[in-house]
Amino acid sequence: MPVLASAPAEAPPMPSLEAQETEAAPEKENPVDVGAEETTTTAQPRQKSWLVRHFSLLLRRDRQAQKAGQLFSGLLALNVVFLGGAFICSMIFNKVAVTLGDVWILLATLKVLSLLWLLYYVASTTRQPHAVLYQDPHAGPLWVRGSLVLFGSCTFCLNIFRVGYDVSHIHCKSQLEFVFPVIEMVFISIQTWVLWKHCKDCVQVQTNFTRCGLMLTLATNLLLWVLAVTNDSMHREIEAELGVLMEKFSGNETNTCLCLNATVCEVFRKGYLMLYPFSTEYCLICCAMLFVMWKNVGRHVAHHMGAHPGIAPFHLHGAIFGPLLGLLVLLAGMCVFVLFQIQASGPVIAFQYFILYYAFYVAVLPTMSLACLAGTAIHGLEERELDTVKNPTRSLDVVLLMGAALGQMGIAYFSIVAIVATRPHELLNRLILAYSLLLILQHIAQNLFIIEGLHRRPLWEAVPEGLAGKQEAEPPRRGSLLELGQGLRRASLAYIHSYSHLNWKRRALKEISLFLIICNITLWMMPAFGIHPEFENGLEKDFYGYQIWFAIVNFGLPLGVFYRMHSVGGLVEVYLGA
């Protein structure tokens, strides 16, 4: 056709594929017949070179292989969790057919398999050429790895106390029971070391095998968490022994398994009960870090992301009232914590110490809620744009923040039902009721404040209007070393410009963030290192029964401790962004 013959002559040849696609638009506007348009559109894909088509095909195949590997490893973890969950549920409902020893054998097998993979990953996978070309700068921040080492060390000490307790009852214990804590200590040590060293890796070799190993280790930690939440055999054994000792002192002799040395057993018992929540917390942290490593397998990260170009240093910048109020809360919390721990070392905790403990929370929680609401209102008054760029790390932070808040909120709702249904007019029950309601409100208000702050564009990323207009006027071109230096200089000027003009809204946000950081550290310390009044006051335990309330508390308390830690990290980012 003559139209087709003249079309290539009118348009000069363009070297790039994008230019060829942009040229197709004016051609379609010409009044040509339908057949010519169809011929042009069908002939356009043939203009792609062999290299472009081959590269797109390889990219498509790589994505399909990555999705298939993630699906297979996810199904592997799902089946392992279902198998272990079936064992644990069978042990709970039928302790004769499936015993605790059977569950320990299954978990010991999973730990050994996970250990073999962890050692293979360190010794073989990461040492291959081009194995770890990229590292995720957002994965494994310092506070997460510090928490991993802290809770891993406490879990290691927990198993030492467990072995000591079993040795003190060696005349009535099976020798097989000494094997499981030893395997767990080896597993904890190697897993903590590998996660500390390799949590940022984006592995590019043996991707499917690495995904399966990560999911197997994640499923093992998840089953350890489920068993720690539901297994109350050790606690029941300790309570039974204490009951037998009371009967012995009262003159009723009973033949049972008693400790050979009462003083040593008391040390092991106290240490085990105090460190028990740390094991569940350690499992949760390991699951989160292993999931991030699993998502990073085969991922390509831009090289400029590793330098953290947009992170501002932490400075107080004249904040006074927030740190002072926070330090007062920390000092009061330390006093209440020490007094309650001294009283808890005795046989019975006095009534007034429960009142002191809950009164402290009733005074602090509404103050934190008001600070969070004030900060949220100031966020609404600010003239800052929302950061709408897709950020997987921020999305994961929000999900963890909302999910971890369910732990303490769940305990609070169960306490509210138990108090209202039994004795709501007593003084201690009124304090527990007020504490539960205020705890729910504080979690909601703090989540709103942190999430609103995380979605605001940080001021140290903003560029002054003159510089921004100059940048928009310049045509886009490829970067050079000179332009890179100019960009860093402009970013430094923007940072100095932002911090040299602290208005009242920014100062208020910094004061509120620092106050909430210190308060959350205080509220993290008290349940993490102390005796738990939720289980010791006896109200909910009598209402729901020992085993049900034991599972509720062991499910909620580790999530509550994790929530306070994660809130501190989010509040630090809100402070830096202000």
VEXDREN-2710 file (C-alpha; in Angstrom, 1 decimal):
% VEXDREN-2710
k/r/px/py/pz
1/MET/0.0/0.0/0.0
2/PRO/1.3/3.5/-0.6
3/VAL/0.5/4.7/2.8
4/LEU/2.6/2.1/4.4
5/ALA/5.5/2.8/2.0
6/SER/5.5/6.5/2.9
7/ALA/5.2/6.1/6.7
8/PRO/8.8/5.0/7.3
9/ALA/10.1/7.8/5.1
10/GLU/8.3/10.5/7.1
11/ALA/9.8/9.5/10.5
12/PRO/13.5/9.6/11.0
13/PRO/15.0/6.4/12.5
14/MET/15.2/6.4/16.3
15/PRO/17.8/4.3/18.1
16/SER/15.8/3.5/21.3
17/LEU/12.8/1.4/21.8
18/GLU/11.0/4.1/23.9
19/ALA/11.4/6.6/21.1
20/GLN/9.8/4.1/18.7
21/GLU/6.8/3.7/21.0
22/THR/6.3/7.4/21.3
23/GLU/6.4/7.8/17.5
24/ALA/3.5/5.4/17.1
25/ALA/1.0/7.8/18.6
26/PRO/1.1/10.5/15.8
27/GLU/0.8/7.8/13.2
28/LYS/-2.5/6.6/14.6
29/GLU/-3.9/10.1/14.4
30/ASN/-3.5/10.3/10.6
31/PRO/-6.7/9.6/8.6
32/VAL/-5.7/6.2/7.3
33/ASP/-7.9/3.2/6.8
34/VAL/-8.5/0.5/9.4
35/GLY/-6.4/-2.0/7.6
36/ALA/-3.4/0.2/7.7
37/GLU/-3.7/0.8/11.4
38/GLU/-4.0/-2.9/12.2
39/THR/-1.0/-3.7/10.0
40/THR/1.0/-1.0/11.8
41/THR/0.1/-2.1/15.3
42/THR/0.8/-5.8/14.5
43/ALA/4.1/-4.9/12.9
44/GLN/5.3/-2.8/15.8
45/PRO/6.2/-5.7/18.2
46/ARG/8.4/-7.1/15.5
47/GLN/10.6/-4.0/15.9
48/LYS/11.9/-5.2/19.3
49/SER/15.4/-6.7/19.0
50/TRP/16.2/-10.3/19.9
51/LEU/18.2/-9.1/23.0
52/VAL/15.2/-7.2/24.4
53/ARG/12.8/-10.2/23.8
54/HIS/15.3/-12.6/25.3
55/PHE/15.9/-10.5/28.3
56/SER/12.2/-10.1/29.0
57/LEU/11.7/-13.8/28.7
58/LEU/14.5/-14.5/31.1
59/LEU/13.1/-12.0/33.6
60/ARG/9.6/-13.5/33.3
61/ARG/11.0/-17.0/33.9
62/ASP/13.1/-15.8/36.9
63/ARG/10.0/-14.3/38.5
64/GLN/8.0/-17.5/37.9
65/ALA/10.8/-19.6/39.5
66/GLN/10.9/-17.2/42.5
67/LYS/7.2/-17.4/43.1
68/ALA/7.3/-21.2/42.7
69/GLY/10.1/-21.5/45.2
70/GLN/8.3/-19.3/47.7
71/LEU/5.1/-21.3/47.3
72/PHE/6.9/-24.6/47.8
73/SER/8.8/-23.5/50.9
74/GLY/5.7/-21.9/52.3
75/LEU/3.8/-25.2/51.9
76/LEU/6.6/-27.0/53.6
77/ALA/6.4/-24.7/56.6
78/LEU/2.7/-25.0/56.7
79/ASN/2.8/-28.8/56.8
80/VAL/5.4/-28.8/59.5
81/VAL/3.4/-26.4/61.6
82/PHE/0.2/-28.4/61.2
83/LEU/2.0/-31.7/62.1
84/GLY/3.5/-30.1/65.2
85/GLY/0.2/-28.4/66.1
86/ALA/-1.6/-31.7/65.9
87/PHE/1.0/-33.3/68.3
88/ILE/0.6/-30.4/70.8
89/CYS/-3.2/-30.4/70.6
90/SER/-3.2/-34.2/71.1
91/MET/-1.0/-33.9/74.1
92/ILE/-3.3/-31.3/75.6
93/PHE/-6.5/-33.3/75.1
94/ASN/-5.2/-36.8/75.5
95/LYS/-2.0/-36.9/77.6
96/VAL/-2.1/-40.7/77.7
97/ALA/-1.9/-41.4/74.0
98/VAL/0.5/-38.5/73.1
99/THR/2.8/-37.5/75.9
100/LEU/5.0/-34.4/76.4
101/GLY/8.0/-36.7/75.6
102/ASP/6.6/-37.4/72.1
103/VAL/6.3/-33.7/71.4
104/TRP/9.8/-33.2/72.6
105/ILE/11.1/-35.9/70.3
106/LEU/9.4/-34.3/67.3
107/LEU/10.8/-30.8/68.2
108/ALA/14.3/-32.2/68.8
109/THR/14.2/-33.8/65.3
110/LEU/13.2/-30.4/63.8
111/LYS/15.9/-28.6/65.8
112/VAL/18.6/-31.0/64.5
113/LEU/17.4/-30.6/60.9
114/SER/17.4/-26.8/61.3
115/LEU/20.8/-26.9/62.9
116/LEU/22.2/-28.9/60.0
117/TRP/20.8/-26.4/57.5
118/LEU/22.1/-23.4/59.5
119/LEU/25.6/-24.9/59.5
120/TYR/25.4/-25.7/55.8
121/TYR/24.2/-22.2/55.0
122/VAL/27.2/-20.6/56.8
123/ALA/29.8/-23.1/55.7
124/SER/28.7/-23.6/52.1
125/THR/26.0/-21.4/50.7
126/THR/27.4/-18.0/51.7
127/ARG/30.9/-18.9/50.7
128/GLN/30.1/-19.6/47.1
129/PRO/31.0/-17.0/44.5
130/HIS/28.3/-14.3/44.0
131/ALA/26.3/-15.8/46.8
132/VAL/25.6/-12.6/48.7
133/LEU/25.9/-9.7/46.3
134/TYR/23.3/-7.5/48.0
135/GLN/22.3/-6.7/51.6
136/ASP/19.1/-5.2/52.8
137/PRO/19.9/-2.1/54.8
138/HIS/16.5/-2.1/56.5
139/ALA/16.7/-5.7/57.7
140/GLY/18.0/-6.5/61.2
141/PRO/18.4/-3.0/62.8
142/LEU/20.6/-2.8/65.8
143/TRP/17.7/-2.8/68.3
144/VAL/16.3/-6.0/66.8
145/ARG/19.7/-7.8/66.9
146/GLY/20.3/-6.6/70.4
147/SER/16.9/-7.9/71.5
148/LEU/17.8/-11.2/69.8
149/VAL/21.0/-11.6/71.8
150/LEU/19.3/-10.5/75.0
151/PHE/16.4/-12.9/74.8
152/GLY/18.5/-15.6/73.4
153/SER/20.9/-15.3/76.4
154/CYS/17.9/-15.4/78.8
155/THR/16.5/-18.5/77.0
156/PHE/19.9/-20.1/77.3
157/CYS/19.9/-19.4/81.0
158/LEU/16.3/-20.7/81.3
159/ASN/17.5/-24.1/80.0
160/ILE/20.4/-24.1/82.4
161/PHE/17.9/-23.5/85.3
162/ARG/15.7/-26.3/83.8
163/VAL/18.7/-28.7/83.8
164/GLY/19.6/-27.7/87.3
165/TYR/16.0/-28.3/88.5
166/ASP/15.9/-31.7/86.8
167/VAL/19.3/-32.6/88.3
168/SER/18.0/-31.8/91.8
169/HIS/15.2/-34.3/91.1
170/ILE/17.4/-36.8/89.4
171/HIS/16.1/-39.7/91.6
172/CYS/12.6/-39.4/89.9
173/LYS/13.5/-38.1/86.5
174/SER/14.2/-39.9/83.3
175/GLN/17.7/-39.5/81.8
176/LEU/16.1/-38.7/78.4
177/GLU/14.7/-35.5/79.8
178/PHE/18.3/-34.1/80.1
179/VAL/18.9/-34.4/76.4
180/PHE/16.2/-32.0/75.2
181/PRO/17.4/-28.9/77.1
182/VAL/21.0/-29.5/75.8
183/ILE/19.8/-29.8/72.2
184/GLU/17.8/-26.6/72.7
185/MET/20.8/-24.7/74.1
186/VAL/23.0/-25.7/71.1
187/PHE/20.1/-24.7/68.7
188/ILE/19.7/-21.3/70.4
189/SER/23.4/-20.6/70.3
190/ILE/24.0/-21.4/66.6
191/GLN/20.7/-19.8/65.5
192/THR/21.4/-16.5/67.3
193/TRP/24.9/-16.3/65.8
194/VAL/23.7/-17.0/62.3
195/LEU/20.9/-14.5/62.5
196/TRP/23.1/-11.8/64.0
197/LYS/25.7/-12.3/61.2
198/HIS/23.5/-13.0/58.1
199/CYS/20.1/-11.3/58.8
200/LYS/20.7/-8.8/56.0
201/ASP/21.7/-11.3/53.3
202/CYS/20.0/-11.4/49.9
203/VAL/21.1/-14.8/48.8
204/GLN/21.5/-15.3/45.0
205/VAL/22.5/-19.0/44.9
206/GLN/20.7/-22.2/46.0
207/THR/17.6/-20.1/46.4
208/ASN/15.1/-22.9/46.7
209/PHE/17.1/-24.8/49.2
210/THR/17.7/-21.7/51.2
211/ARG/14.0/-20.8/51.2
212/CYS/13.1/-24.3/52.4
213/GLY/15.7/-24.2/55.2
214/LEU/14.5/-20.8/56.3
215/MET/10.9/-21.9/56.4
216/LEU/11.8/-25.1/58.3
217/THR/13.7/-23.1/60.9
218/LEU/10.8/-20.6/61.1
219/ALA/8.3/-23.4/61.6
220/THR/10.5/-24.9/64.3
221/ASN/10.6/-21.6/66.2
222/LEU/6.8/-21.2/65.8
223/LEU/6.2/-24.6/67.3
224/LEU/8.5/-23.9/70.2
225/TRP/6.4/-20.7/70.8
226/VAL/3.2/-22.7/70.7
227/LEU/4.5/-25.3/73.1
228/ALA/5.8/-22.6/75.5
229/VAL/2.4/-20.9/75.5
230/THR/0.4/-24.1/76.1
231/ASN/2.8/-26.3/78.2
232/ASP/2.1/-25.8/81.9
233/SER/3.6/-29.1/83.1
234/MET/6.7/-27.5/84.7
235/HIS/4.5/-24.8/86.4
236/ARG/2.1/-27.5/87.7
237/GLU/5.0/-29.6/89.0
238/ILE/6.4/-26.6/90.9
239/GLU/3.0/-25.8/92.4
240/ALA/2.5/-29.4/93.3
241/GLU/5.9/-29.6/95.0
242/LEU/5.1/-26.4/97.0
243/GLY/1.7/-27.9/98.0
244/VAL/3.5/-31.1/99.2
245/LEU/6.0/-29.1/101.2
246/MET/3.1/-27.2/102.9
247/GLU/1.5/-30.5/103.8
248/LYS/4.8/-31.9/105.1
249/PHE/5.2/-28.9/107.4
250/SER/1.6/-29.3/108.6
251/GLY/2.3/-32.9/109.6
252/ASN/0.8/-34.8/106.6
253/GLU/3.6/-36.9/105.0
254/THR/3.1/-37.6/101.3
255/ASN/5.4/-39.8/99.2
256/THR/6.2/-37.8/96.1
257/CYS/9.2/-36.5/94.1
258/LEU/10.7/-33.8/96.3
259/CYS/13.9/-31.8/95.9
260/LEU/17.0/-33.0/97.6
261/ASN/18.2/-29.5/98.4
262/ALA/15.5/-26.9/99.2
263/THR/17.7/-23.8/98.8
264/VAL/19.1/-24.9/95.4
265/CYS/15.7/-25.8/94.2
266/GLU/14.3/-22.4/95.2
267/VAL/17.0/-20.7/93.1
268/PHE/16.2/-22.9/90.1
269/ARG/12.5/-22.4/90.6
270/LYS/12.6/-18.6/90.8
271/GLY/15.0/-18.4/87.9
272/TYR/12.9/-20.6/85.7
273/LEU/9.6/-18.8/86.4
274/MET/11.2/-15.3/85.9
275/LEU/12.9/-16.2/82.6
276/TYR/10.0/-18.3/81.2
277/PRO/8.5/-15.4/79.1
278/PHE/11.8/-14.7/77.5
279/SER/11.7/-18.0/75.6
280/THR/8.4/-17.1/73.9
281/GLU/9.8/-13.6/73.1
282/TYR/12.9/-15.1/71.6
283/CYS/10.9/-17.4/69.3
284/LEU/8.8/-14.4/68.0
285/ILE/11.9/-12.4/67.2
286/CYS/13.5/-15.3/65.4
287/CYS/10.3/-15.8/63.3
288/ALA/10.3/-12.2/62.3
289/MET/14.0/-12.2/61.3
290/LEU/13.7/-15.5/59.4
291/PHE/10.7/-14.2/57.5
292/VAL/12.6/-11.1/56.4
293/MET/15.5/-13.3/55.2
294/TRP/13.1/-15.5/53.3
295/LYS/11.6/-12.5/51.5
296/ASN/15.1/-11.3/50.6
297/VAL/16.2/-14.5/49.0
298/GLY/16.9/-13.7/45.3
299/ARG/16.2/-10.0/45.8
300/HIS/18.3/-7.3/44.0
301/VAL/18.8/-4.2/46.1
302/ALA/20.1/-0.9/44.6
303/HIS/23.6/-0.2/45.7
304/HIS/22.8/3.4/46.9
305/MET/20.4/2.0/49.5
306/GLY/23.2/0.6/51.5
307/ALA/24.6/4.0/52.5
308/HIS/21.5/5.1/54.3
309/PRO/21.5/8.6/52.6
310/GLY/18.3/9.8/54.4
311/ILE/18.9/9.0/58.0
312/ALA/19.4/11.9/60.4
313/PRO/21.6/11.5/63.5
314/PHE/19.9/11.4/66.9
315/HIS/20.2/14.7/68.8
316/LEU/18.0/16.2/71.6
317/HIS/17.9/19.7/70.0
318/GLY/16.7/21.5/73.1
319/ALA/14.1/19.0/74.2
320/ILE/13.7/19.4/78.0
321/PHE/10.2/18.7/79.3
322/GLY/9.7/15.3/77.6
323/PRO/12.9/13.7/78.9
324/LEU/12.4/15.1/82.4
325/LEU/8.8/13.8/82.7
326/GLY/10.0/10.5/81.2
327/LEU/12.8/10.2/83.7
328/LEU/10.3/10.8/86.5
329/VAL/8.2/7.9/85.2
330/LEU/11.3/5.7/84.9
331/LEU/12.3/6.5/88.5
332/ALA/8.9/5.8/89.9
333/GLY/8.6/2.6/87.8
334/MET/12.0/1.4/89.1
335/CYS/10.9/2.0/92.7
336/VAL/7.6/0.1/92.2
337/PHE/9.4/-2.7/90.4
338/VAL/12.0/-3.2/93.1
339/LEU/9.4/-3.1/95.9
340/PHE/7.2/-5.6/94.1
341/GLN/10.1/-7.9/93.3
342/ILE/11.2/-7.9/97.0
343/GLN/7.7/-8.7/98.1
344/ALA/7.3/-11.4/95.5
345/SER/10.4/-13.2/96.8
346/GLY/8.4/-14.2/99.9
347/PRO/5.8/-16.9/100.1
348/VAL/2.8/-14.6/99.6
349/ILE/2.5/-11.1/98.0
350/ALA/0.7/-8.6/100.3
351/PHE/-2.5/-6.9/99.1
352/GLN/-1.1/-3.4/99.2
353/TYR/1.7/-4.2/96.8
354/PHE/-0.8/-5.2/94.1
355/ILE/-2.5/-1.9/94.7
356/LEU/0.8/0.0/94.4
357/TYR/1.6/-1.8/91.1
358/TYR/-1.7/-1.2/89.4
359/ALA/-1.9/2.4/90.8
360/PHE/1.3/3.2/89.0
361/TYR/-0.1/2.0/85.7
362/VAL/-3.4/3.9/86.3
363/ALA/-1.4/7.1/86.7
364/VAL/1.0/6.6/83.8
365/LEU/-1.3/5.2/81.0
366/PRO/-3.7/8.1/80.8
367/THR/-0.7/10.5/80.6
368/MET/0.7/8.6/77.7
369/SER/-2.7/8.5/76.0
370/LEU/-3.1/12.3/76.2
371/ALA/0.4/12.8/74.9
372/CYS/-0.3/10.5/71.9
373/LEU/-3.6/12.3/71.1
374/ALA/-1.8/15.6/71.3
375/GLY/0.9/14.4/69.0
376/THR/-1.7/13.0/66.5
377/ALA/-3.5/16.4/66.5
378/ILE/-0.2/18.2/65.8
379/HIS/0.4/15.8/62.9
380/GLY/-2.9/17.0/61.5
381/LEU/-1.9/20.7/61.8
382/GLU/1.5/20.2/60.1
383/GLU/2.0/21.2/56.5
384/ARG/3.9/18.1/55.6
385/GLU/3.1/15.8/52.7
386/LEU/2.3/12.2/53.2
387/ASP/4.9/9.7/52.1
388/THR/3.0/7.6/49.5
389/VAL/6.0/5.8/48.2
390/LYS/5.7/2.0/48.6
391/ASN/7.9/1.0/51.5
392/PRO/7.9/-2.8/52.5
393/THR/9.8/-2.1/55.7
394/ARG/7.3/0.5/56.9
395/SER/4.4/-1.8/56.0
396/LEU/5.9/-4.6/58.0
397/ASP/6.5/-2.2/60.9
398/VAL/2.8/-1.2/60.9
399/VAL/1.6/-4.9/60.8
400/LEU/3.9/-5.8/63.7
401/LEU/2.8/-2.8/65.7
402/MET/-0.9/-3.7/65.2
403/GLY/-0.4/-7.4/65.7
404/ALA/1.8/-7.1/68.8
405/ALA/-0.8/-4.8/70.5
406/LEU/-3.3/-7.7/70.5
407/GLY/-1.4/-9.4/73.2
408/GLN/-1.9/-7.0/76.1
409/MET/-5.3/-6.0/74.8
410/GLY/-6.4/-9.6/74.8
411/ILE/-5.4/-10.0/78.4
412/ALA/-7.1/-6.8/79.3
413/TYR/-10.4/-7.8/77.7
414/PHE/-10.3/-11.2/79.6
415/SER/-9.6/-9.4/82.8
416/ILE/-12.6/-7.0/82.3
417/VAL/-15.0/-9.9/81.7
418/ALA/-13.7/-11.7/84.8
419/ILE/-13.9/-8.7/87.1
420/VAL/-17.4/-7.5/85.9
421/ALA/-18.8/-11.1/86.2
422/THR/-17.4/-11.6/89.8
423/ARG/-16.5/-8.8/92.3
424/PRO/-16.4/-5.4/90.6
425/HIS/-16.8/-3.4/93.8
426/GLU/-13.5/-4.4/95.6
427/LEU/-10.6/-1.9/95.5
428/LEU/-8.1/-4.1/93.8
429/ASN/-10.6/-5.2/91.2
430/ARG/-11.5/-1.6/90.5
431/LEU/-7.9/-0.8/89.9
432/ILE/-7.4/-3.8/87.7
433/LEU/-10.6/-2.8/85.7
434/ALA/-9.3/0.8/85.3
435/TYR/-5.8/-0.6/84.3
436/SER/-7.4/-2.8/81.7
437/LEU/-9.5/-0.1/80.1
438/LEU/-6.7/2.5/80.1
439/LEU/-4.3/-0.1/78.6
440/ILE/-6.6/-0.6/75.7
441/LEU/-7.0/3.1/75.1
442/GLN/-3.3/3.7/75.4
443/HIS/-2.5/1.1/72.8
444/ILE/-5.0/2.5/70.3
445/ALA/-3.8/6.1/70.8
446/GLN/-0.1/5.2/70.6
447/ASN/-0.6/3.2/67.4
448/LEU/-2.4/6.1/65.8
449/PHE/0.4/8.5/66.7
450/ILE/3.2/6.2/65.5
451/ILE/1.5/5.2/62.3
452/GLU/0.6/8.8/61.4
453/GLY/4.2/9.8/62.1
454/LEU/5.7/7.0/60.0
455/HIS/3.6/8.0/57.0
456/ARG/4.8/11.7/57.1
457/ARG/7.6/12.7/54.9
458/PRO/10.6/13.5/57.1
459/LEU/11.6/17.2/57.1
460/TRP/15.3/16.3/56.6
461/GLU/14.3/14.9/53.2
462/ALA/12.7/18.2/52.2
463/VAL/14.6/20.6/50.0
464/PRO/14.2/24.4/50.3
465/GLU/11.9/25.9/47.7
466/GLY/14.6/27.7/45.8
467/LEU/16.7/24.6/45.4
468/ALA/13.7/22.5/44.5
469/GLY/12.7/24.9/41.7
470/LYS/16.2/24.8/40.4
471/GLN/16.3/21.1/40.4
472/GLU/13.0/20.8/38.5
473/ALA/14.2/23.3/35.9
474/GLU/17.3/21.3/35.1
475/PRO/16.7/18.5/32.5
476/PRO/17.2/15.0/33.7
477/ARG/20.6/13.5/32.8
478/ARG/22.9/10.7/33.9
479/GLY/24.7/11.3/37.2
480/SER/28.3/12.0/37.6
481/LEU/30.7/12.4/40.6
482/LEU/30.3/16.2/40.4
483/GLU/26.5/16.0/40.4
484/LEU/26.6/13.5/43.2
485/GLY/28.7/15.9/45.3
486/GLN/26.3/18.7/44.5
487/GLY/23.3/16.5/45.5
488/LEU/24.9/15.7/48.9
489/ARG/25.6/19.4/49.4
490/ARG/22.0/20.3/48.7
491/ALA/20.8/17.6/51.1
492/SER/23.1/18.9/53.8
493/LEU/21.8/22.5/53.2
494/ALA/18.2/21.1/53.4
495/TYR/19.1/19.3/56.7
496/ILE/20.6/22.5/58.2
497/HIS/17.7/24.6/57.0
498/SER/15.2/22.2/58.6
499/TYR/16.8/22.0/62.0
500/SER/17.6/25.7/62.2
501/HIS/13.9/26.6/62.2
502/LEU/12.2/24.5/64.9
503/ASN/8.7/25.8/65.2
504/TRP/6.4/25.0/68.2
505/LYS/4.8/22.0/66.4
506/ARG/8.1/20.3/65.7
507/ARG/9.4/21.0/69.2
508/ALA/6.2/19.6/70.7
509/LEU/6.5/16.4/68.6
510/LYS/10.1/15.9/69.7
511/GLU/9.1/16.4/73.4
512/ILE/6.2/14.0/73.1
513/SER/8.3/11.4/71.2
514/LEU/11.0/11.4/73.9
515/PHE/8.5/11.2/76.7
516/LEU/6.8/8.2/75.1
517/ILE/10.2/6.5/74.4
518/ILE/11.2/6.6/78.0
519/CYS/7.7/5.5/79.2
520/ASN/7.7/2.5/76.8
521/ILE/11.1/1.5/78.0
522/THR/9.8/1.6/81.6
523/LEU/6.7/-0.5/80.7
524/TRP/8.9/-2.9/78.8
525/MET/11.2/-3.4/81.7
526/MET/8.6/-4.3/84.3
527/PRO/6.9/-7.3/82.6
528/ALA/10.2/-8.5/81.0
529/PHE/12.3/-8.8/84.1
530/GLY/9.7/-9.2/86.9
531/ILE/7.0/-11.4/88.4
532/HIS/3.7/-11.0/86.5
533/PRO/0.8/-9.7/88.6
534/GLU/-1.7/-10.9/86.0
535/PHE/-0.9/-14.4/87.0
536/GLU/-0.2/-13.8/90.7
537/ASN/-3.3/-11.9/91.8
538/GLY/-5.4/-15.1/91.5
539/LEU/-8.6/-13.4/90.2
540/GLU/-8.5/-14.4/86.6
541/LYS/-6.9/-17.7/87.4
542/ASP/-9.8/-18.6/89.6
543/PHE/-12.3/-17.5/87.1
544/TYR/-11.0/-19.1/83.9
545/GLY/-9.0/-22.0/85.4
546/TYR/-5.3/-22.6/85.7
547/GLN/-4.6/-24.0/82.3
548/ILE/-6.7/-21.6/80.2
549/TRP/-5.4/-18.5/82.0
550/PHE/-1.8/-19.8/81.8
551/ALA/-2.2/-20.0/78.0
552/ILE/-3.8/-16.5/77.8
553/VAL/-1.0/-14.9/79.8
554/ASN/1.8/-16.7/78.0
555/PHE/0.3/-15.7/74.7
556/GLY/-0.3/-12.1/75.6
557/LEU/2.8/-11.1/77.7
558/PRO/5.5/-11.9/75.1
559/LEU/3.5/-9.9/72.5
560/GLY/3.2/-7.1/75.0
561/VAL/6.9/-7.0/75.6
562/PHE/7.6/-7.1/71.9
563/TYR/5.0/-4.3/71.4
564/ARG/6.9/-2.0/73.8
565/MET/10.2/-2.7/72.1
566/HIS/8.8/-2.2/68.6
567/SER/7.1/1.0/69.8
568/VAL/10.4/2.4/70.9
569/GLY/11.8/1.8/67.4
570/GLY/8.8/3.5/65.8
571/LEU/8.9/6.5/68.1
572/VAL/12.6/7.0/67.4
573/GLU/11.8/7.2/63.7
574/VAL/8.9/9.7/64.5
575/TYR/11.4/11.8/66.5
576/LEU/13.9/11.8/63.7
577/GLY/11.3/12.6/61.1
578/ALA/10.1/15.7/63.1
END
